[in-house]
Amino acid sequence: MTTPESRVVPQTTFVGSLLTVTLTNAGPYPLELENTCPRPFEVQVTEPGSGVGASAQAQQLETCSTLKFPPQPWPVGGTLSAAVILNLPTGAHELQPTAVVRVKVAPGGKATGEYRTLRIAAPGIKFQVP
């Protein structure tokens, strides 16, 4: 995904029942993360014909706090990760995660403009649950 001035690169890992999406600010400018709930960003998961997406969303919202946190700097080369536990039934699965993150470009360390919502399609995964 590319903002007008900076790029965010996604990566997906799945180990056991833990799905992790990692985002890297590939630059060329630092970003500022809005730091709203869920933190540091929302992971949406889709799989045709399953309730995995609703389960992942509910899990992230359970950890939310009503406290307001200040924006978080996200330097070039910096990574942010969000994870959800997926309890999947036996069989073949094909998941498509999407990261939803709100950022501002921060050239010279000073954020400018409004926060923008980026929907970043992370690499999909296929696997078998024994």
C-alpha positions in Angstrom: 0.0 0.0 0.0 1.3 3.4 -0.9 0.3 6.8 0.7 1.1 9.8 -1.4 4.5 10.0 0.2 5.3 6.7 2.0 4.9 2.9 1.6 3.7 0.3 4.1 4.7 -3.4 3.4 2.7 -6.2 5.0 3.8 -9.7 6.1 1.7 -12.6 7.4 2.8 -15.5 9.7 0.7 -18.3 11.1 2.1 -20.5 13.8 -0.1 -23.0 15.8 -3.3 -21.0 16.1 -1.7 -17.5 16.1 -2.1 -15.3 13.0 0.3 -12.3 13.0 0.3 -9.4 10.6 3.4 -7.3 10.6 3.6 -3.9 8.8 6.8 -2.2 7.9 7.1 1.5 7.1 9.2 1.3 4.0 9.5 5.1 3.7 10.7 7.4 2.5 9.1 9.3 5.3 8.2 8.6 8.9 4.5 8.1 9.8 2.4 8.9 12.8 0.0 6.2 14.0 -3.3 7.5 15.4 -3.1 4.9 18.2 -6.8 4.2 18.5 -8.4 0.9 19.4 -7.7 -1.9 18.5 -4.0 -1.2 18.9 -1.7 -0.9 17.2 -4.0 -1.6 14.3 -7.0 -3.8 13.3 -6.6 -7.2 11.7 -9.5 -8.3 9.6 -9.6 -11.9 8.5 -11.8 -13.5 5.9 -12.4 -17.0 4.9 -15.3 -18.0 2.7 -18.1 -19.8 4.7 -16.6 -19.4 8.1 -17.1 -17.1 11.2 -13.3 -16.6 11.6 -13.6 -12.8 10.8 -16.2 -12.1 13.5 -14.2 -14.1 16.1 -11.0 -12.2 15.3 -12.8 -8.8 15.5 -14.4 -9.7 18.9 -11.0 -10.8 20.3 -9.3 -7.5 19.4 -12.1 -5.4 20.8 -11.9 -7.3 24.2 -8.5 -5.8 24.8 -9.6 -2.2 24.1 -9.4 0.4 26.7 -11.4 3.6 26.9 -8.2 5.5 27.7 -7.0 7.8 25.0 -3.4 7.4 24.0 -1.2 9.9 22.2 -0.2 9.3 18.6 2.7 6.9 18.1 5.7 7.7 15.9 6.4 5.1 13.2 9.9 5.6 11.8 11.1 4.4 8.4 12.1 0.8 8.8 9.9 0.5 11.9 7.5 -2.4 12.3 4.2 -2.9 14.0 2.5 -6.2 14.6 -1.0 -7.3 15.6 -2.0 -10.9 16.3 -5.2 -12.9 16.8 -5.7 -16.5 17.9 -7.8 -18.5 15.5 -9.5 -21.6 16.7 -10.2 -23.3 13.4 -11.9 -26.7 12.7 -10.2 -29.6 11.1 -9.7 -29.3 7.4 -8.3 -27.1 4.7 -8.3 -23.3 5.2 -7.5 -20.3 3.1 -7.3 -17.0 5.1 -7.0 -13.5 3.7 -5.9 -11.0 6.4 -6.2 -7.2 6.0 -4.6 -4.6 8.2 -6.6 -1.4 8.9 -4.3 1.3 10.2 -4.8 5.1 10.5 -1.7 7.2 9.8 -0.4 10.7 8.9 2.8 11.3 7.0 5.4 12.9 9.2 8.2 14.4 7.1 11.0 15.7 9.4 9.2 14.2 12.3 6.2 16.6 12.1 2.9 15.0 11.2 0.9 16.9 8.6 -2.7 16.7 7.3 -5.5 14.5 8.5 -5.3 10.8 9.5 -5.9 8.5 6.6 -7.3 5.0 6.9 -5.2 2.5 5.0 -6.6 -1.0 4.2 -3.6 -3.1 3.5 -4.1 -6.6 2.1 -1.5 -8.9 3.7 -0.4 -12.0 2.0 -3.0 -14.8 2.2 -2.2 -18.2 3.7 -3.4 -21.7 2.9 -2.9 -24.6 5.4 -4.4 -27.8 6.7 -5.6 -28.3 10.3 -5.2 -31.9 11.3 
